């Protein structure tokens, strides 16, 4: 672009009064203004003759200015709706357009060409004219934001665009943006970026000096000669089409492809030689053909389709999500002879949108399930608590019913304990913190213990249990307690979802190299739509308040996760509601020769008399309740409510066994254990942590602090008896008797 010094030329007052300024090819002019009415008059006299002469016009302005320009042009007799439909009058919001190519506060050249260049190209194609008149105030917005350097860079990008496209551009700046000496150099550079600069409608004082700067800095950029013909303009247009990243395709009104740019070849896989001359349905899936008929109907009416999202098909059969803009093509006499399509591949964008939508749905579903679970948790906690409270009140008011009331309280506290254990197990498994103590296990023995554990539930519901165990049970590698938990959960699930008096079958058999356990019932069954979700967390909660029995829907989740941790597989089958269900789990077998189970030790082995126990717990009710229970079992029990009191008690009277809560005031249970272990007189004391903390990490910390074992509240009689049979004091072979 050649520059010439125009310092000796007369400075015109506005674009409209400069001879030929409306039609100069690639003129880039700037108008300074103080009054908006003056600016609108200048724009009208810049755009009006171009529209009257059959050219296309592009307005990039703020919404208020767009409305005022439209009002002025309408007053001049222009039918803007018709012109817009034919693609000859295009409007863009200045701020929104600016945001599409600004990167970190700076105009990005590639995005500018994609956004603005494509719009100018489309206007040329729609109007079938070699030249476009454009008004823009994006640079004014940048100056208003205090970013004049970005505005100057944008002016340079417009100049670069003029090397390949033919357009006249009118920019406008409010004079208020340049008041003060500091803006003189900026104003000079802005004037230098334009072929012509027009001062404000009236200058005086400082404005006169501003006018002097404008006049003395006047320069012009010769983009092309006045006689540049249509052929050169068409060549420029072809260059834009060839180098576009978007697919640009032209077709006749009967749908025959007439042009096919390189981007279309890359996008759809068909070469230009293969595509040109064929019908546009070459790239339209069968279920989208109706869109083409509608598009052609609108094109024949002179309408334009802007950013229409649809799907197209490639040569190799892939489906692409694209954003499509379709404009009518007119001949020299203004007749519509075809359509120009610009297609942008938005498959990745659609994929991200779909992924985001799925994530949002998952989050919403997760929130819903969480709310349902919390509601169910409240229900499951209140039920046993209500039963316990009523049993206690009944026993107090009517001693004759005490035994029955205590049975109820006992069962309900067991249910609460199992509920808490299941919740903790789910948390451990989900976080990958479940530790298995693996050994070779006889599967039939595990099943026998699980049946014994669930006997009370089965008898309460009057179920008939059939147990089918092979003479030679398969052996598996697993954690005995966790394997038993799997079987207990499956039997419990069958018992709960079978009406009283039902049948439950438990079978163990070897199938190839797998040890298989099946639990079958004739209960309520499972609806087909629920089968894939039976093992999902909180699936029971999702069944709503009409479910057959209580439960949080986590027992089967625990089953599946534990089975998988053992390298096995859990499955479910049901013929539908009312047809019963069958759960099966399978584990890899291990050779019988490797089976060396440790000999069982009886619950009370090793201790035939009472022991001295110190209970350390800051909760007085818990401590007193445990003391009464152990005293009923024949043991001698004392209580301390904090660590210091416990140390004083053991130094006066050394116990055989200490049951210590971890969360003590002042000195926690870990520190108490460490101090006991540091006292040589207390080396024979058996230390057991009895706490509500049940994570594997809590157990590890307890052992490291000096505890012999770690138990989770509540302590049952059975657990205490097993504890006595399993533990020996550090100072001798058996616990001291009293």
C-alpha positions in Angstrom: 0.0 0.0 0.0 1.7 3.2 -1.2 1.6 6.3 1.0 1.8 9.9 -0.3 2.2 13.1 1.7 -1.0 15.2 1.5 0.2 18.0 3.7 -0.4 20.4 0.8 -4.0 19.4 0.2 -7.1 21.2 1.4 -8.6 19.4 4.3 -12.3 18.5 3.6 -14.8 18.9 6.4 -16.5 15.5 6.1 -16.5 12.3 4.0 -19.7 13.5 2.3 -18.3 16.7 1.0 -15.1 15.3 -0.4 -15.5 14.7 -4.1 -15.8 11.0 -4.8 -15.2 9.9 -1.3 -18.3 7.7 -1.2 -17.0 5.6 -4.0 -13.2 5.6 -3.7 -12.1 2.0 -3.7 -10.5 0.9 -0.4 -10.8 4.4 1.1 -10.1 4.3 4.9 -11.3 7.6 6.4 -11.7 8.9 9.9 -14.3 11.4 11.2 -13.8 13.2 14.5 -16.9 14.5 16.1 -18.4 16.2 19.2 -22.1 16.0 18.4 -23.8 12.7 17.7 -26.3 14.4 15.4 -23.5 15.5 13.2 -22.0 12.0 13.2 -25.3 10.4 12.2 -25.6 12.9 9.3 -22.1 12.0 8.1 -22.9 8.3 8.3 -26.1 8.8 6.4 -24.4 10.7 3.6 -21.6 8.0 3.5 -23.9 5.0 3.4 -26.9 6.4 1.6 -25.4 6.9 -1.8 -23.8 3.4 -1.6 -27.1 1.7 -1.0 -28.7 3.8 -3.7 -26.0 2.8 -6.1 -26.6 -0.9 -5.5 -23.6 -1.6 -3.3 -23.6 -3.6 0.0 -23.1 -1.8 3.3 -21.8 -3.1 6.7 -22.6 -1.3 9.9 -20.5 -2.2 13.0 -21.8 0.0 15.7 -23.3 0.2 19.2 -27.0 -0.7 19.5 -28.2 2.9 19.9 -26.2 4.1 16.9 -27.6 1.2 14.8 -31.1 2.2 15.7 -30.4 5.9 14.9 -28.7 5.0 11.6 -31.6 2.8 10.6 -34.1 5.6 11.4 -32.2 8.1 9.3 -31.8 5.7 6.3 -35.5 4.8 6.5 -36.3 8.5 6.4 -34.4 8.6 3.2 -36.7 6.0 1.7 -34.6 2.8 2.1 -36.4 -0.5 2.9 -33.8 -1.9 5.2 -35.7 -5.1 5.8 -35.6 -5.9 2.1 -32.0 -4.9 1.9 -31.1 -7.0 4.9 -32.9 -10.0 3.4 -30.8 -9.7 0.2 -27.6 -9.4 2.2 -26.9 -5.8 1.2 -27.4 -4.2 4.6 -25.6 -6.0 7.4 -25.4 -4.9 11.0 -23.1 -6.1 13.8 -22.9 -5.1 17.4 -19.5 -3.3 17.9 -18.8 -4.7 21.4 -19.8 -8.2 20.6 -17.8 -8.3 17.3 -14.8 -6.9 19.1 -15.0 -9.6 21.7 -14.8 -12.3 19.1 -11.3 -11.4 17.9 -9.7 -9.8 21.0 -7.2 -12.0 22.8 -5.8 -10.7 26.2 -6.9 -7.2 25.3 -5.2 -7.2 21.9 -6.7 -7.7 18.4 -5.8 -11.1 17.1 -5.0 -11.0 13.3 -6.2 -14.5 12.4 -9.5 -14.1 14.4 -10.0 -10.6 12.9 -9.8 -12.0 9.4 -12.1 -14.9 10.3 -14.7 -12.6 11.9 -14.6 -9.3 9.9 -13.0 -10.6 6.7 -15.6 -13.3 6.4 -18.4 -10.8 7.0 -17.1 -8.5 4.2 -16.7 -11.4 1.9 -20.2 -12.6 2.5 -21.5 -9.1 1.9 -19.7 -9.0 -1.5 -21.1 -12.4 -2.4 -24.6 -11.6 -1.4 -24.8 -8.3 -3.2 -22.9 -9.4 -6.3 -20.9 -6.2 -6.1 -17.1 -5.6 -6.2 -17.2 -3.0 -3.4 -18.6 -2.6 0.1 -19.1 0.5 2.2 -18.6 0.0 5.9 -18.9 2.1 9.1 -17.2 1.0 12.3 -16.8 2.3 15.8 -14.9 -0.6 17.4 -11.8 1.6 17.5 -13.8 4.3 19.4 -14.8 1.7 22.0 -11.1 0.7 22.5 -10.1 4.4 23.0 -13.0 4.9 25.4 -11.6 2.0 27.4 -8.2 3.6 27.5 -6.6 1.3 25.0 -5.5 3.6 22.1 -2.6 1.3 21.1 -5.1 -1.5 20.5 -7.3 0.9 18.5 -4.3 1.8 16.3 -3.5 -1.9 15.8 -7.1 -2.5 14.7 -6.8 0.3 12.2 -3.7 -1.5 10.8 -5.6 -4.8 10.5 -8.3 -3.0 8.5 -5.5 -1.7 6.2 -4.1 -5.2 5.8 -7.6 -6.5 5.0 -7.9 -3.9 2.2 -5.0 -5.6 0.4 -7.3 -8.5 -0.5 -10.8 -7.0 -0.3 -12.3 -3.9 -1.9 -14.2 -1.7 0.7 -14.5 1.9 1.9 -14.4 2.2 5.7 -15.5 5.2 7.7 -14.2 5.2 11.3 -15.5 7.7 13.9 -13.8 9.0 17.1 -15.3 11.4 19.7 -13.0 14.3 20.2 -13.4 13.9 24.0 -11.1 10.9 23.8 -8.1 13.1 22.8 -8.3 16.1 25.1 -5.0 17.0 26.6 -1.4 17.3 25.3 -0.7 13.6 26.1 -3.0 12.5 23.3 -1.4 14.5 20.5 1.0 11.8 19.4 -1.9 9.2 19.5 -4.1 11.4 17.4 -1.2 11.9 14.9 -0.8 8.1 14.6 -4.5 7.5 14.2 -4.6 10.1 11.4 -1.6 8.4 9.8 -3.4 5.1 9.7 -6.1 6.5 7.5 -6.2 7.7 3.9 -8.2 10.8 4.9 -9.1 12.5 8.2 -12.0 14.8 8.8 -12.0 17.3 11.7 -14.9 17.9 14.0 -17.9 20.1 13.0 -16.4 23.1 14.8 -13.0 23.9 16.2 -11.8 26.6 18.5 -9.2 27.1 21.2 -7.6 23.7 21.9 -9.7 22.2 19.1 -8.1 24.6 16.7 -4.7 23.2 17.7 -6.2 19.8 17.3 -7.3 20.8 13.8 -3.8 21.9 13.1 -2.4 18.5 14.2 -5.0 16.8 12.0 -4.2 18.9 9.0 -0.4 18.7 9.4 -0.5 14.9 9.8 -2.7 14.2 6.8 -1.6 11.2 4.8 -3.2 8.9 2.3 -2.8 5.3 1.5 -3.3 4.4 -2.1 -4.8 0.9 -2.0 -5.6 0.6 -5.7 -6.2 2.9 -8.7 -9.5 4.5 -9.5 -9.7 2.3 -12.6 -9.4 -1.1 -10.9 -11.8 -3.3 -12.6 -14.2 -6.0 -11.5 -11.8 -8.7 -12.5 -9.3 -7.7 -9.9 -11.9 -7.5 -7.2 -13.1 -10.9 -8.2 -9.6 -12.2 -7.9 -9.4 -10.8 -4.4 -12.6 -12.5 -3.5 -11.3 -15.8 -4.9 -8.1 -15.5 -2.8 -10.2 -15.1 0.4 -12.3 -18.1 -0.5 -9.2 -20.2 -1.3 -7.5 -19.4 1.9 -10.5 -19.5 4.3 -10.5 -22.0 7.1 -14.3 -22.4 6.6 -15.8 -24.4 3.8 -17.3 -22.1 1.2 -19.5 -23.7 -1.4 -21.7 -22.2 -4.1 -24.7 -23.9 -5.7 -27.3 -23.2 -8.3 -31.0 -22.8 -7.4 -31.6 -26.4 -8.4 -28.9 -27.5 -5.8 -26.0 -28.2 -8.2 -22.6 -27.5 -6.7 -20.8 -24.8 -8.7 -17.8 -24.1 -6.5 -15.9 -25.9 -3.8 -13.0 -24.4 -1.9 -10.0 -26.2 -0.4 -11.5 -26.0 3.1 -14.5 -27.9 1.8 -12.2 -30.6 0.5 -10.6 -30.9 3.9 -13.9 -30.9 5.8 -16.0 -33.2 3.7 -13.3 -35.3 2.0 -14.5 -34.7 -1.6 -12.1 -32.9 -4.0 -13.4 -30.0 -6.0 -13.3 -32.1 -9.2 -15.5 -34.8 -7.5 -18.0 -32.3 -6.0 -18.6 -29.6 -8.6 -21.4 -30.6 -10.9 -23.0 -32.9 -8.3 -26.1 -32.2 -6.2 -25.6 -30.6 -2.8 -27.3 -33.7 -1.2 -23.8 -35.2 -1.7 -23.1 -34.0 1.8 -26.6 -33.9 3.4 -27.7 -37.0 5.4 -31.1 -38.4 4.3 -32.8 -37.4 7.4 -31.7 -33.8 6.8 -32.9 -33.4 3.1 -36.0 -31.4 4.1 -33.6 -28.7 5.4 -32.2 -28.2 1.9 -35.7 -27.7 0.4 -36.5 -25.1 3.1 -33.2 -23.3 2.6 -33.7 -23.1 -1.2 -37.2 -21.7 -0.7 -35.8 -18.9 1.5 -33.0 -18.2 -0.9 -35.5 -17.8 -3.7 -37.3 -15.2 -1.6 -34.0 -13.4 -1.2 -33.6 -14.3 2.5 -30.4 -15.2 4.3 -29.8 -18.0 6.8 -27.3 -17.0 9.5 -25.4 -19.5 11.8 -27.8 -22.4 11.2 -26.7 -25.5 13.2 -27.1 -28.7 11.4 -25.4 -32.0 10.5 -23.5 -33.0 7.3 -21.9 -36.2 6.1 -18.3 -36.7 4.9 -17.1 -38.9 2.0 -16.2 -41.6 4.5 -19.6 -41.5 6.2 -18.7 -39.5 9.3 -21.3 -37.1 10.6 -20.1 -33.5 11.3 -21.9 -30.9 13.3 -21.6 -27.6 11.4 -22.7 -24.0 11.7 -24.0 -22.9 8.3 -24.6 -19.4 6.8 -26.4 -19.3 3.5 -26.7 -16.2 1.3 -28.4 -15.6 -2.1 -26.2 -15.0 -5.1 -27.4 -12.4 -7.6 -26.4 -11.7 -11.2 -25.6 -8.3 -12.6 -29.2 -7.5 -13.0 -30.0 -8.4 -9.4 -31.7 -11.7 -10.1 -31.1 -14.6 -7.6 -29.2 -17.3 -9.4 -27.9 -19.4 -6.6 -26.6 -19.6 -3.1 -23.3 -19.3 -1.2 -22.7 -21.4 1.8 -20.2 -20.9 4.5 -19.8 -24.0 6.8 -17.8 -24.2 10.1 -17.1 -27.5 11.7 -18.5 -27.3 15.3 -18.3 -31.0 16.0 -15.8 -30.5 18.8 -17.8 -27.6 20.2 -21.0 -29.7 20.1 -19.1 -32.6 21.8 -17.9 -30.3 24.6 -21.4 -28.9 25.0 -22.9 -32.4 25.1 -20.3 -33.4 27.6 -21.0 -30.4 29.7 -24.7 -31.1 29.5 -24.1 -34.7 30.6 -22.0 -33.5 33.5 -24.7 -31.0 34.6 -27.3 -33.8 34.4 -25.1 -36.1 36.4 -24.6 -33.4 39.0 -28.3 -32.7 39.1 -29.0 -36.5 39.4 -26.3 -36.7 42.1 -27.9 -33.9 44.0 -31.3 -35.5 43.7 -30.0 -38.9 44.9 -28.1 -37.2 47.7 -31.2 -35.5 48.9 -33.2 -38.7 48.7 -30.5 -40.5 50.5 -30.4 -37.9 53.3 -34.1 -38.2 53.7 -33.9 -42.0 53.8 -31.0 -41.8 56.3 -33.2 -39.7 58.6 -35.9 -42.2 58.3 -33.6 -45.2 58.9 -32.1 -43.5 62.0 -35.4 -42.4 63.5 -37.0 -45.8 63.2 -34.7 -47.8 65.4 -34.2 -44.8 67.8 -37.9 -44.5 68.1 -38.1 -48.2 68.9 -35.4 -48.0 71.4 -36.9 -45.0 73.2 -40.4 -46.7 73.3 -38.8 -49.9 74.6 -37.0 -48.0 77.4 -40.2 -46.1 78.4 -42.2 -49.4 78.3 -39.7 -51.2 80.5 -39.7 -48.4 83.0 -43.6 -48.1 83.2 -44.3 -51.9 83.1 -41.6 -54.1 84.6 -43.6 -57.2 83.4 -42.8 -56.3 79.8 -39.1 -55.5 80.4 -37.7 -58.6 78.8 -39.6 -58.0 75.6 -38.8 -54.3 75.5 -35.1 -55.1 76.0 -35.2 -57.6 73.1 -36.6 -54.8 70.9 -33.9 -52.3 72.1 -31.2 -54.9 71.5 -32.3 -55.7 67.9 -32.6 -52.0 67.1 -29.2 -51.0 68.4 -27.7 -53.9 66.3 -29.5 -52.4 63.3 -28.1 -49.0 64.0 -24.6 -50.4 64.4 -24.9 -52.2 61.0 -26.1 -49.1 59.4 -23.1 -47.1 60.6 -20.8 -49.9 59.6 -22.2 -50.0 56.1 -21.8 -46.3 55.7 -18.2 -46.5 56.8 -17.5 -49.4 54.5 -18.9 -47.5 51.5 -16.7 -44.5 52.4 -13.6 -46.7 52.7 -14.2 -48.6 49.5 -15.1 -45.4 47.5 -11.8 -43.8 48.6 -9.7 -46.8 48.0 -8.9 -47.2 51.7 -10.3 -50.7 52.3 -7.6 -53.1 53.6 -8.1 -56.8 53.1 -6.4 -59.4 55.3 -6.1 -62.2 52.7 -5.8 -65.9 53.5 -7.0 -69.1 52.0 -10.6 -69.6 53.1 -13.1 -72.5 52.8 -16.2 -70.8 51.2 -18.7 -73.2 52.8 -17.4 -72.3 56.2 -18.0 -68.6 55.5 -21.5 -69.3 54.4 -22.3 -71.3 57.6 -21.1 -68.5 59.8 -23.2 -66.0 57.8 -26.3 -68.1 58.1 -25.7 -68.3 61.9 -25.3 -64.5 62.0 -28.6 -63.9 60.1 -30.6 -66.6 62.0 -32.5 -64.2 64.2 -33.7 -62.2 61.1 -34.7 -65.3 59.3 -36.7 -66.6 62.3 -38.3 -63.3 62.9 -39.7 -63.2 59.3 -40.5 -67.0 59.4 -38.5 -67.7 56.3 -37.5 -71.3 55.2 -33.8 -71.4 54.5 -32.4 -74.2 52.3 -28.6 -74.5 52.5 -26.9 -76.5 49.7 -23.2 -77.0 50.4 -20.9 -79.4 48.6 -19.0 -82.2 50.5 -15.8 -80.7 49.3 -16.1 -76.9 49.4 -14.1 -74.8 47.0 -11.5 -72.6 48.6 -10.8 -68.9 47.8 -8.2 -66.3 48.6 -9.9 -63.7 50.7 -10.5 -61.8 53.9 -12.7 -64.1 56.0 -14.6 -61.2 57.8 -15.3 -59.4 54.5 -16.4 -62.6 52.7 -18.8 -63.2 55.6 -20.0 -59.7 55.2 -20.8 -60.3 51.6 -22.9 -63.4 52.4 -24.6 -61.7 55.3 -25.6 -58.8 53.1 -27.0 -61.1 50.4 -29.1 -63.2 52.8 -30.3 -60.0 54.6 -31.3 -58.5 51.3 -33.2 -61.7 50.4 -34.9 -61.8 53.8 -36.0 -58.2 53.6 -37.4 -58.4 50.1 -39.3 -61.6 50.6 -42.7 -61.6 52.3 -42.8 -63.4 55.7 -43.0 -67.1 55.3 -40.9 -67.1 52.1 -38.2 -69.4 50.8 -34.5 -68.6 50.5 -32.0 -70.9 49.0 -28.2 -70.5 49.6 -26.0 -72.7 47.4 -22.2 -73.1 47.0 -20.6 -75.0 44.1 -17.5 -75.1 42.0 -18.0 -74.1 38.3 -14.7 -74.6 36.4 -12.1 -72.5 38.1 -14.7 -70.4 39.9 -16.2 -70.8 43.4 -19.8 -69.7 43.0 -22.3 -68.6 45.7 -26.0 -68.1 44.8 -28.7 -66.7 47.0 -32.2 -67.2 45.6 -35.6 -66.0 47.0 -39.3 -66.0 46.0 -39.7 -62.4 47.1 -40.9 -59.2 45.4 -38.5 -59.5 42.5 -36.9 -56.7 40.5 -38.3 -54.6 37.7 -36.4 -54.9 34.4 -35.5 -51.2 34.4 -33.9 -51.5 37.9 -31.7 -54.6 37.1 -28.8 -52.6 35.7 -28.9 -50.3 38.8 -29.3 -52.8 41.6 -25.7 -52.5 42.7 -25.6 -48.7 42.4 -25.1 -46.6 45.5 -28.5 -45.6 47.1 -30.5 -47.7 44.6 -32.8 -48.5 47.5 -33.3 -44.9 48.2 -34.4 -44.3 44.6 -37.3 -46.7 45.0 -39.0 -44.2 47.2 -41.2 -44.5 50.3 -43.2 -47.5 48.9 -40.2 -49.9 49.2 -40.9 -53.2 50.9 -38.4 -52.9 53.7 -36.1 -50.3 55.2 -32.5 -49.7 54.1 -30.3 -47.1 52.5 -29.5 -49.0 49.4 -25.9 -49.5 50.2 -25.7 -53.1 51.2 -25.6 -54.4 47.7 -23.1 -51.7 46.7 -20.8 -53.0 49.5 -21.3 -56.5 48.1 -20.3 -55.6 44.6 -17.3 -53.6 45.7 -16.0 -56.2 48.1 -16.4 -59.0 45.5 -14.5 -56.9 43.0 -11.7 -56.3 45.6 -11.4 -60.1 45.9 -11.1 -60.4 42.1 -14.6 -61.7 41.7 -17.8 -60.8 40.0 -21.4 -60.0 41.3 -24.5 -60.6 39.2 -28.3 -60.4 39.6 -31.2 -62.0 37.8 -34.9 -61.6 38.1 -37.9 -62.5 35.9 -39.7 -59.3 37.1 -41.8 -58.0 39.9 -43.3 -60.7 42.1 -41.0 -63.4 40.5 -38.2 -63.4 43.1 -34.5 -62.8 42.4 -31.2 -64.5 42.4 -27.9 -62.9 43.3 -24.6 -64.7 42.5 -21.0 -64.0 43.3 -18.0 -65.8 42.0 -14.4 -65.9 43.0 -11.3 -67.6 41.6 -10.7 -70.9 43.2 -7.3 -71.7 44.9 -6.0 -75.3 45.1 -7.1 -77.3 48.1 -3.5 -78.2 48.8 -2.9 -74.5 49.5 -5.7 -74.4 52.0 -4.3 -74.1 55.5 -6.8 -72.3 57.6 -5.8 -71.3 61.0 -7.5 -73.4 63.7 -10.5 -71.8 65.2 -10.2 -70.5 68.7 -13.3 -70.6 70.9 -14.7 -67.3 72.1 -13.8 -67.8 75.7 -10.6 -69.7 75.4 -7.9 -68.7 77.7 -9.9 -67.1 80.5 -12.2 -68.8 83.0 -12.8 -66.0 85.5 -13.4 -62.3 85.9 -10.9 -59.7 84.9 -10.2 -56.2 86.3 -11.3 -53.6 83.7 -10.8 -49.8 83.6 -13.3 -48.0 81.2 -12.0 -44.6 80.1 -14.7 -42.5 78.4 -15.7 -38.9 78.7 -19.4 -39.7 78.0 -20.7 -40.6 81.4 -23.7 -42.5 80.1 -21.6 -44.6 77.7 -19.1 -45.4 80.5 -21.7 -46.3 83.1 -23.7 -48.4 80.6 -20.5 -50.4 79.7 -19.6 -50.8 83.4 -23.0 -52.2 84.2 -22.8 -54.6 81.3 -19.4 -55.9 82.2 -20.3 -56.2 85.9 -23.3 -58.3 84.9 -20.8 -60.6 83.1 -18.9 -61.0 86.4 -16.0 -58.6 85.8 -14.7 -55.9 88.2 -15.0 -52.5 86.5 -13.9 -49.0 87.4 -14.5 -45.8 85.3 -12.4 -42.7 84.5 -13.6 -39.8 82.4 -10.3 -38.3 81.2 -6.7 -39.3 80.6 -5.2 -37.9 83.8 -7.9 -39.6 85.9 -7.1 -42.8 84.2 -3.4 -42.6 84.9 -4.1 -41.9 88.5 -6.5 -44.9 88.7 -4.1 -47.4 87.1 -1.2 -46.4 89.3 -3.3 -47.1 92.4 -4.9 -50.3 91.2 -3.4 -51.9 88.1 -6.2 -53.4 85.8 -5.9 -56.4 83.5 -7.7 -54.6 80.7 -8.3 -50.9 79.7 -11.0 -50.0 77.3 -10.1 -46.5 76.2 -12.0 -43.9 74.1 -9.8 -41.9 71.7 -11.6 -38.6 71.8 -10.8 -37.7 75.4 -10.6 -34.1 76.7 -7.1 -32.7 77.4 -5.1 -35.9 76.8 -6.5 -38.0 73.9 -6.5 -41.8 74.0 -3.3 -42.1 71.9 -1.3 -40.1 74.4 -2.8 -42.1 77.3 -1.7 -45.3 75.6 1.8 -44.0 75.1 2.1 -43.0 78.8 0.8 -46.4 80.0 3.4 -48.1 77.8 6.2 -46.0 79.2 5.4 -47.1 82.8 7.2 -50.4 83.4 4.7 -51.2 86.2 1.9 -51.3 83.6 3.5 -53.5 81.0 1.1 -56.3 81.7 -2.1 -54.2 81.0 -4.0 -55.1 77.8 -4.9 -51.8 76.1 -7.9 -51.8 73.7 -9.1 -48.7 71.9 -12.9 -48.5 72.0 -14.0 -45.6 69.8 -16.4 -44.4 67.1 -13.5 -44.0 64.7 -13.3 -47.1 62.5 -11.1 -46.3 59.5 -8.0 -48.4 58.8 -5.9 -45.3 59.4 -7.5 -45.1 62.9 -6.6 -48.7 63.6 -3.0 -48.2 62.5 -2.6 -45.1 64.7 -4.0 -47.0 67.6 -1.5 -49.9 67.2 1.4 -47.4 66.7 0.4 -45.6 70.0 0.6 -48.9 71.9 -2.9 -50.4 71.9 -3.2 -54.1 71.6 -6.4 -53.9 69.6 -8.9 -51.5 68.2 -12.7 -51.9 68.5 -15.5 -49.8 67.1 -18.5 -48.8 69.4 -20.8 -50.2 70.5 -19.1 -53.1 72.3 -21.3 -56.2 72.4 -21.1 -59.1 74.8 -20.0 -61.4 71.9 -17.3 -59.0 70.9 -16.0 -58.7 74.5 -15.9 -62.5 74.9 -14.0 -62.9 71.7 -11.6 -60.1 72.9 -10.9 -62.0 76.1 -10.2 -65.2 74.1 -7.9 -63.4 71.6 -5.8 -61.1 73.7 -3.2 -61.8 76.3 -1.5 -59.3 78.5 2.0 -58.2 77.6 3.4 -59.4 80.9 2.2 -63.0 80.9 0.4 -65.8 79.1 -3.1 -65.0 80.4 -5.2 -62.1 81.8 -5.1 -61.9 85.6 -8.2 -63.1 87.3 -9.6 -61.7 90.4 
